[in-house]
Amino acid sequence: MAVFSKILVANRGEIAIRVFRTLRELGIGTVAVYSEADRGALHVAAADEAYLIGPGPAPESYLNQERLLETAARAGAEAVHPGYGFLAENADFARACQAAGLVWIGPPPEAIDVMGSKTAARETMRAAGVPIVPGTTAPVESAEDVRGLGEELGWPIAIKASAGGGGKGLKVVAGPDEADRAYESARREGEAYFSDPDVYVERYLEDPRHVEVQILADAHGNVIHLGERDCTIQRRHQKLVEETPSPAVGDELRDRIGRLGIDAARAVGYRSAGTIEGLLDGDGNYFFLEMNTRIQVEHTVTELVTGLDLVREQVLIAAGEPLSLRQDDVRLTGHAIECRINAEDPSNGFLPTPGRITSYREPGGPGIRVDSGVAAGSEVVGLYDPLIAKLVVQGVDREHARRRMLRALDEYLIGGVTTLLGFHRALLEHACFIAGQTCHGVVESKELAERAEQLSHQQTTLAASADGRLRERVSSVELDGRLYEVKALVPEPPFAELARRRRERTGRGAHHGAAKDAVVTPMQGTVLAVEVADGDEVRAGQVICIVEAMKMENEITAHRDGVVTELSVEPGQAVTTGQVVCVIAQDED
């Protein structure tokens, strides 16, 4: 059933490949776009046609609306699927596609406009009778206003970018002393990520569950929900593990929040696949948080338990088809869990770890799905999101799915870059996850990071072995009074080459004492702000500067008390991994 002849996917990596697969099943031609940094990317080879759209930085390529529209016309595409991220929730791009005669595979631009502004969305939901977290529905104008709202709502409170999402532009404020810095930081992130510095304030709910509802709506007035997903396991307010059904949601609550999701979608005249995100407190109160007007990263778990292809539904809805099922037809079977396999280091604050993947082997077997965009030799590019793959499993129940995920994580080998494989193994073995709790305070804990690092080293050794970097080790053992010579093939130390390169780059190979004093950047990126000056006294843990890398703000902090000397960075400066930011001197130095 070819409802379109050719569709351009305005995205990259694993989501582009995932969309291509559905389009191919529908008999639709596929068009990929790529930046110069992605010339060798897997999604380029996965499409029928592929077009270069600009240099590596996203504003010059994947966010270049004019270039994307020119490419669609050149390729003869009839429609555009935006995937997620980049321009997926950009109402202006949706309108530009329509003005160019292209079908936009997504919701109406008007719905994107309303839901894209968190303040407008909160006001719309309140008017529609959908409960919202107590707070403002208009932008907050100053840090002084933030302090006043904190006293009114009670501390802690959350400052959020009005156009934000994915944890960007979100700052939790524990008390009035933190208001100024958090207000400015949230505004800066809102401007950097969404070109909109407006922020609002709401009460910060302590240890809620993040529960969202998947919605499908067509152009004929039909709206259904496909159950909930629990996305409570997060770091820096960004999701890491998602599952369905939620361990905290029964049939009655599922029906209630599903109806709230449908009401929310109808309130904005929604069409296509979308997600109503909410917070569930310990008393069973459910509050609207935001609406994501696109396909979600975690749509995979819903697909496994419902048997539906959500991208297929998106395409058919965009073609004017009515929904293929009614609410009564929706059946949830078993339990599904997704682990996001990011190129990040949990032992170093989940900082991105771009680099080349030297070896790669995906798990397989019953109930396992891997949506990936890489292979051995692929480059994890520091310019983009660090997501490598989505590992998804389905079991007959939650415990079966948990054990299946552990088996899949054990089989998964990724060499050359640090990933979250060890972190996920540590988390899924932890008592809090086994019990279906929120794991509040555990996800970013030192305990879990240390366990993840142990497991990551084991996985790195396996990956090194799979990559063939082996050397012979000879040793002797005594057994029953006799001496035996044992030969074994073991991998080279996995980080030896990286350490050598880092020493060469920083020029500190023989100056171990000086290296202890230096504050260095653990990733490449761009300096957004510098919060100290030469001669300032600082305490251990105090922020020295903020570096943006892979769409995330990373605070670079002092490792000890002392005085800042040799400060060598400034806002707007590009920095590389291991570059010296400053030296923290002490009296005895």
Secondary structure, 3 states (H helix, E strand, C coil): CCCCCEEEECCCHHHHHHHHHHHHHCCCEEEEEEEHHHCCCHHHHHCCEEEEEECCCHHHCCCCHHHHHHHHHHHCCCEEECCCCCCCCCHHHHHHHHHCCCEECCCCHHHHHHHHCHHHHHHHHHHCCCCECCECCCCCCCHHHHHHHHHHHCCCEEEEEEEEECCEEEEEECCHHHHHHHHHHHHHHHHHHHCCCCEEEEECCCCCEEEEEEEEECCCCCEEEEEEEEEEEEECCEEEEEEECCCCCCHHHHHHHHHHHHHHHHHCCCCEEEEEEEEECCCCCEEEEEEECCCCCCHHHHHHHHCCCHHHHHHHHHCCCCCCCCHHHCCCCCEEEEEEEECEEHHHCCEECCEECCEEECCCCCCEEEEECCCCCCEECCCCCCEEEEEEEEECCHHHHHHHHHHHHHHCEEECCCCCHHHHHHHHCCHHHHCCCCCCCCCCCHHHHHHHHHHHHHHHHHHHHHCCCEEEEEEEEEECCEEEEEEEEEECCCCHHHHHHHHHHHCCCCCHHHHHHEEECCCCEEEEEECCCCCCEECCCCEEEEEEECCEEEEEECCCCEEEECCCCCCCCEECCCCEEEEEECCCC
